[in-house]
């Protein structure tokens, strides 16, 4: 696993952390108890299904039902999956559906089909992972009228959260070095990764550019790195290579993604185990672009 490789410095939260954040918001903040899972029949979707069942099991709340789509999640496959969601719950509709599919296009087809199929349940909530990407809201807005009951997890603060110091600094840098460029979550993740790498390299006296071991020694010796007000780490040699321990929740609106500060999910003590550093490999700073 990439998260257990000691030569990979991982910036972002895991998919299971995003699932925990979304379900924590749905159950604790929104008070929802009837939650179904809709997933794509591939490695990503199956990981989401497992994570959802695990997260719900931890709070003794079994999923109401499951539904899935195969291949590219064509319209007919989506309809069959929605039929499974309803039939396996004996016709009781969910209050929320986790939409864990492999692309933004798949997610939009599922949400649009669900809204058209279950018109009597206009308050149904849809929960999507950050992998739907920056173009998701544009696609969604062209397919459905009301997008406000769709929520998306984010592994860095949303770029619309302009009062956050790290976001503000990113937007300023973007204006200086790439004026006219559109802010995006993907480029912001890359910016945060670069900021972390620069801090580590500065701690090595820049010798880390040529010396992998110097880079890793500095990373694990310093352990935590403050990026404006956001902390990456602690990185713990032999036990943790995960940087950010937070997930942000955003609400889709016609005007853009709205950050929900009270829904920010922290998991400071959770971390994958890391193998001992014995292999000669390059160091990779990763934010796991899907």
C-alpha positions as CSV (number, residue, x, y, z in Angstrom):
1,X,0.0,0.0,0.0
2,X,1.2,3.5,-0.8
3,X,0.2,4.7,2.6
4,X,2.5,2.1,4.3
5,X,5.5,2.9,2.1
6,X,8.1,4.9,4.2
7,X,9.4,6.6,1.0
8,X,6.0,8.2,0.3
9,X,5.2,11.3,2.2
10,X,1.4,11.4,2.0
11,X,-0.3,14.8,2.4
12,X,-4.0,14.1,2.2
13,X,-6.5,12.1,4.2
14,X,-7.5,8.6,3.2
15,X,-10.7,7.7,1.4
16,X,-11.9,6.0,4.6
17,X,-11.3,9.3,6.5
18,X,-13.5,11.1,4.0
19,X,-16.2,8.5,4.4
20,X,-16.0,8.9,8.2
21,X,-16.3,12.7,7.8
22,X,-19.3,12.5,5.5
23,X,-21.2,10.0,7.7
24,X,-20.3,11.9,10.9
25,X,-21.9,15.0,9.3
26,X,-25.0,13.1,8.1
27,X,-25.6,11.4,11.4
28,X,-24.3,13.8,14.1
29,X,-25.2,17.2,12.5
30,X,-28.1,16.4,10.2
31,X,-29.5,13.7,12.5
32,X,-30.1,11.2,9.6
33,X,-30.4,7.5,10.3
34,X,-31.6,5.9,7.1
35,X,-28.4,5.8,5.0
36,X,-27.8,3.8,1.8
37,X,-24.7,3.3,-0.2
38,X,-24.5,3.6,-4.0
39,X,-21.1,2.4,-5.5
40,X,-19.4,1.6,-8.7
41,X,-18.4,-2.0,-9.2
42,X,-14.7,-1.4,-9.2
43,X,-11.9,-1.2,-6.7
44,X,-12.7,2.4,-5.8
45,X,-16.4,1.7,-5.3
46,X,-15.8,-1.5,-3.3
47,X,-13.4,0.3,-1.0
48,X,-16.1,2.9,-0.4
49,X,-18.7,0.2,0.3
50,X,-16.4,-1.4,2.9
51,X,-15.5,2.0,4.5
52,X,-19.2,2.9,4.7
53,X,-20.2,-0.3,6.4
54,X,-17.3,0.0,8.8
55,X,-18.1,3.6,9.7
56,X,-21.8,2.9,10.2
57,X,-21.0,-0.2,12.2
58,X,-18.8,1.8,14.5
59,X,-21.9,3.7,15.6
60,X,-24.2,0.6,15.5
61,X,-26.1,1.9,12.5
62,X,-26.5,-0.6,9.8
63,X,-26.8,0.7,6.2
64,X,-30.4,0.9,5.0
65,X,-29.5,-0.7,1.6
66,X,-26.9,-0.9,-1.1
67,X,-27.1,-0.3,-4.8
68,X,-24.4,-0.4,-7.5
69,X,-23.6,0.2,-11.2
70,X,-21.1,-1.6,-13.4
71,X,-18.7,-0.5,-16.1
72,X,-19.2,3.2,-16.9
73,X,-22.5,3.4,-15.0
74,X,-24.7,3.9,-18.0
75,X,-28.2,5.1,-17.4
76,X,-29.7,1.6,-17.4
77,X,-27.1,0.4,-14.9
78,X,-27.9,3.4,-12.7
79,X,-31.6,2.7,-12.8
80,X,-31.0,-1.0,-11.8
81,X,-28.8,0.2,-8.9
82,X,-31.5,2.6,-7.7
83,X,-34.0,-0.2,-7.9
84,X,-31.7,-2.3,-5.7
85,X,-31.5,0.5,-3.2
86,X,-35.3,0.6,-2.9
87,X,-36.0,-3.1,-3.0
88,X,-33.4,-4.1,-0.4
89,X,-34.9,-1.6,2.0
90,X,-38.5,-2.9,1.3
91,X,-39.5,0.3,-0.4
92,X,-38.4,2.6,2.5
93,X,-36.4,5.4,0.9
94,X,-33.1,6.6,2.4
95,X,-32.6,10.0,4.0
96,X,-29.1,10.1,2.6
97,X,-27.2,8.2,-0.1
98,X,-23.4,7.8,-0.1
99,X,-22.4,8.2,-3.8
100,X,-19.1,6.4,-4.1
101,X,-18.4,6.1,-7.8
102,X,-15.3,6.5,-9.9
103,X,-16.0,9.8,-11.8
104,X,-18.0,13.1,-11.5
105,X,-20.0,12.0,-14.6
106,X,-21.1,8.8,-12.9
107,X,-22.0,10.7,-9.7
108,X,-24.1,13.3,-11.6
109,X,-26.0,10.5,-13.5
110,X,-26.8,8.8,-10.3
111,X,-28.0,11.9,-8.4
112,X,-30.0,13.2,-11.4
113,X,-31.7,9.7,-11.8
114,X,-32.4,9.5,-8.1
115,X,-34.0,12.9,-8.0
116,X,-36.2,12.1,-11.0
117,X,-37.1,8.7,-9.7
118,X,-37.9,9.7,-6.1
119,X,-39.6,13.0,-6.6
120,X,-41.5,12.6,-3.3
121,X,-38.2,12.7,-1.4
122,X,-36.9,16.1,-2.3
123,X,-34.9,16.4,1.0
124,X,-32.8,13.3,0.3
125,X,-29.1,14.1,0.9
126,X,-26.3,12.9,-1.3
127,X,-22.7,12.5,0.0
128,X,-19.8,12.5,-2.4
129,X,-16.0,12.1,-2.0
130,X,-13.4,14.7,-3.1
131,X,-12.6,12.6,-6.1
132,X,-15.6,14.1,-8.0
133,X,-13.2,17.0,-8.7
134,X,-13.5,20.6,-9.6
135,X,-15.9,20.2,-12.5
136,X,-18.5,18.3,-10.5
137,X,-20.6,21.3,-9.5
138,X,-20.8,22.6,-13.1
139,X,-21.9,19.2,-14.4
140,X,-24.4,18.7,-11.5
141,X,-25.9,22.2,-12.0
142,X,-26.6,21.4,-15.7
143,X,-28.4,18.2,-14.8
144,X,-30.5,19.1,-11.7
145,X,-32.3,22.2,-10.6
146,X,-31.6,22.0,-6.8
147,X,-28.0,21.1,-5.9
148,X,-28.2,22.2,-2.2
149,X,-28.7,18.8,-0.8
150,X,-25.4,17.5,-2.3
151,X,-22.4,17.5,0.0
152,X,-18.7,16.9,-1.0
153,X,-15.8,16.1,1.3
154,X,-12.5,17.9,0.7
155,X,-9.0,16.9,1.9
156,X,-7.7,20.5,2.0
157,X,-9.6,23.6,3.0
158,X,-12.0,24.6,0.1
159,X,-10.6,27.3,-2.2
160,X,-13.9,29.2,-1.5
161,X,-12.9,29.4,2.2
162,X,-11.1,32.7,1.5
163,X,-10.8,33.7,5.2
164,X,-8.5,30.7,5.8
165,X,-4.9,32.0,5.9
166,X,-3.5,29.1,3.8
167,X,-6.2,29.6,1.1
168,X,-5.7,33.3,1.1
169,X,-1.9,32.8,0.5
170,X,-2.6,30.3,-2.3
171,X,-4.9,32.7,-4.0
172,X,-2.4,35.5,-3.7
173,X,0.4,33.3,-5.1
174,X,-1.9,32.2,-8.0
175,X,-2.6,35.9,-8.8
176,X,1.1,36.7,-8.8
177,X,2.5,33.8,-10.7
178,X,-0.4,32.7,-12.9
179,X,-2.8,35.7,-13.2
180,X,-6.1,34.7,-14.8
181,X,-5.8,31.1,-13.7
182,X,-8.9,29.6,-12.1
183,X,-8.4,28.5,-8.5
184,X,-9.1,24.8,-8.1
185,X,-8.9,22.1,-5.4
186,X,-6.4,20.1,-7.4
187,X,-3.9,23.0,-7.8
188,X,-4.4,23.9,-4.2
189,X,-3.5,20.4,-3.1
190,X,-0.4,20.6,-5.2
191,X,0.4,24.0,-3.7
192,X,0.1,22.6,-0.1
193,X,2.3,19.6,-1.1
194,X,5.0,22.0,-2.4
195,X,4.8,24.2,0.7
196,X,5.5,21.1,2.8
197,X,8.4,19.9,0.6
198,X,9.9,23.4,0.8
199,X,9.8,23.4,4.6
200,X,11.5,20.0,4.8
201,X,14.2,21.0,2.3
202,X,14.9,24.2,4.2
203,X,15.3,22.2,7.4
204,X,18.0,20.1,5.6
205,X,19.9,23.1,4.5
206,X,18.8,22.1,1.0
207,X,20.9,19.0,1.1
208,X,17.7,17.0,0.9
209,X,17.5,17.9,-2.8
210,X,20.4,15.4,-3.3
211,X,20.1,13.2,-0.3
212,X,16.9,11.2,0.2
213,X,18.0,10.1,3.7
214,X,18.6,13.8,4.8
215,X,15.1,14.7,3.6
216,X,13.5,11.8,5.5
217,X,15.5,12.4,8.7
218,X,14.4,16.1,8.7
219,X,10.8,15.1,8.1
220,X,10.6,12.7,10.9
221,X,12.8,14.7,13.3
222,X,10.7,17.8,12.9
223,X,7.6,15.7,12.8
224,X,5.0,18.5,12.5
225,X,5.0,21.4,10.0
226,X,2.8,24.5,10.3
227,X,1.6,25.8,6.9
228,X,0.2,29.1,8.0
229,X,-2.5,27.9,10.4
230,X,-2.7,24.3,9.1
231,X,-0.6,21.6,10.6
232,X,0.8,18.7,8.6
233,X,1.8,15.8,10.8
234,X,3.0,14.6,13.2
235,X,5.0,12.3,10.9
236,X,6.3,9.4,13.0
237,X,9.2,7.3,11.7
238,X,8.1,3.7,11.4
239,X,4.5,4.4,12.3
240,X,3.0,7.3,10.3
241,X,3.6,9.0,7.0
242,X,0.2,10.8,6.9
243,X,0.2,14.6,6.9
244,X,-3.2,16.3,7.1
245,X,-5.6,14.8,9.7
246,X,-8.6,16.8,8.7
247,X,-11.5,16.5,6.2
248,X,-13.6,19.5,5.3
249,X,-17.3,19.3,4.2
250,X,-18.7,21.5,1.5
251,X,-22.3,22.1,0.3
252,X,-23.1,22.5,-3.3
253,X,-24.8,25.7,-4.1
254,X,-25.6,27.4,-7.5
255,X,-23.0,30.0,-6.6
256,X,-20.3,27.6,-5.7
257,X,-19.1,25.2,-3.0
258,X,-19.9,26.5,0.5
259,X,-17.6,25.5,3.4
260,X,-19.3,24.2,6.5
261,X,-16.8,25.1,9.3
262,X,-18.7,23.2,12.0
263,X,-18.5,20.0,10.0
264,X,-14.7,19.9,9.7
265,X,-13.7,16.4,10.8
266,X,-10.4,15.8,12.7
267,X,-8.8,12.4,13.4
268,X,-5.5,13.2,15.0
269,X,-4.7,9.8,16.4
270,X,-5.6,7.8,13.3
271,X,-2.7,6.7,11.0
272,X,-1.7,3.8,8.8
273,X,1.3,1.8,9.9
274,X,4.5,2.4,7.9
275,X,7.1,-0.2,7.0
276,X,10.7,0.2,8.1
277,X,12.9,2.2,5.6
278,X,15.1,-0.5,4.1
279,X,14.6,-0.2,0.4
280,X,16.5,2.2,-1.9
281,X,13.7,4.2,-3.4
282,X,13.1,7.8,-4.3
283,X,11.1,10.0,-1.9
284,X,7.6,10.9,-3.3
285,X,5.5,13.8,-2.0
286,X,2.0,12.6,-2.7
287,X,-1.5,13.9,-2.6
288,X,-3.0,10.9,-4.5
289,X,-4.6,12.5,-7.5
290,X,-7.2,10.0,-8.6
